[in-house]
C-alpha cells in the first residue's frame, strides 16, 4: 500500500512539474547530448546535429511523461491488487508471490526515468535497448505475472467453490 501511495504521489508531482520544468529539462538534455556527442553520432553538421539533438530531447521528455502516466496508473493498480490478493488468495505462498510480483512490477515507472537518462548518456538506440532489456521488460513482466497469478488463483478458488 505504501508503494501505491508513493507512486501516485510521484506521478501527480511529476505531472505538475513537467510543464514548469520543461525549459530546464530541454536545456539539460541538449547539454548532455553535446557532452556525449560520440554516443549520439553527432557529425559536426549543424542541420544533422540539430535533428539528432531534437530527437534525443524529445525521447527524454517522452520518458518523463511516461513516468508520470505510468506512476499514476500502476500506483492505482498496486492499490487495488494488494487488498484483493490479501483477501481472496487462500494459499499463503501464492499470496506472497502475487504480492511480491505486483510490488516489483509497481516499480515499472522507474524504468522510464532510466530510459530518459540512458538516452542522453548513451544515445537513443543504446539507451532504449538498455532501459528495455534491464529495467522495463523485467519489471513489466513481474507486473503481468503477478496479475496472471492472481487471476489464476481467484479463478481456481471460484471453480472449487462452484464444484461444492
N, C-alpha and C positions, 0 to 999 in steps of 0.2 A: 504494500500500500504506500509505503514511503517513497519507493521508486516512482510510482504513478504520480504522486503529488509533485515530486521534484521534476519529472518530465513535463508535466503540464505547466508548471511554473516557468521552466526554461523555455518551453515552446512559446508561451504567451509573452515572456520578456523579450526573447529574441525577435519575435514578430514586431513588437513595438520599437525595438532598437534598430531593426533593419532599415527602416526608412530614414531614421535620423542619422545613422552612421554610414549611409551609402557613399557619400563623397569620400569619407575616410577609408572605407573598405576599398574603393576603387584606387585611391592614391597608394595605399599599402600594396595592393595587388600588382599595380603597374611597377612599383619599385622592386617587388620580389621577382617579377618576370625579367626585368632589366638586370637584376643581380644574378639571375640564373639563365643568362642568355643562351648558353650552350645546351642546356636541358630543353629549352623551348625551340631551339633551332633558329634563333634569330640570325639573319644573314647580313645585316647592315643596310638593307634596302628599306627606306622609310615606309613605303606602301606595304610591303610584305610584313615587316616587323609590326606595323600598326595593326594589321589583320590578326596576326598571331597573338599579340598582346590583348586585343579586344576579345578574342575567343577565350583566352585564359581568364580574363577578368569576368567575363560572362559566366564561365564554368564555376568560378569561385562564388559568385553571387548566387548562382543556382544551387550550389551545395548548401549555402547558408539558408536559403529559402526552403530547401527540402528538409533541413534540420528543423526549422520552425514548424512546418506542417506535420512531419513525422513524429516529432516530440509530443505534439498535442494529441495526435491520433493514437500513438502507441501508449501514451500515458493513460488515455481513456480505456484502451484495450486491457492494459495491466490492471487498472482499477476494477474493471468488470470481471475479468477472468479469475483473479485471485480469490474472491469470495465464492465464486461458482465452483472452483476446484476444491476449495476447502469444504464446502457444504455438500457436494454431490459425488466426489470420488471417494468410495468407501475404503479403498486399499491404501494404507499409509505410504508404501513405496511408490505407487503410481502417482499419488497426490504430490509427494515430494518432487518426483521427476517433472511433473507438469509445472509445478511452481518454479523450479529452478530453470527450466527451459523458457518459461514465459518471462522471468526476470532477466535472464541473459538476452533473450530476444528483445526485451524492452530497451536494451542499450543500443539497438539498431540506429537510432537517430545520430548517435555519436559518430557513426561511420561517415556521415555527410560532413562533419567537421574535419575528420581525417581526409576526406576527399578534397575539401576546399584547400587545405594546407598542402596536400600532396601534389595537387595540380600546379600550385605556384612553385613548389620546390623542385619537382621532377618533370614537369611538362604535362600536357593534357593526357597523352596516351599512357605514359608510365604512372602518373598519379592516379588515373582512373583504374588502371589494372591493379595497382597496389591496394587501393581502397576496396575495390570489388572483391579481390581474392582474399585478403586478410581480415577485412572487417565486415563489410556489408553482407557478403554471402554467408559467412558462418553465423552472424547474428540473426539475419533474416531466416536462415534455415532453423535455428533454435526456436524462433517465434512460431514458425509454421509447424514444426514438430510438436511443440507444446500444445498448440491448439488442436492438432490432429489427435494427439494422445488424449486430450481432454474429451474431444468429441467421441472417440472410440470407447473410452471408459464409461462415459454417460450413456452412450447407446447400448453398451453391454449390460449396464445396470438396468436400463429400461426393458430390454429384451428379457432378461432374467425375471424381472418383476411381472411382465406380461405372461410369462410361461407358468407362473404360480397359480 
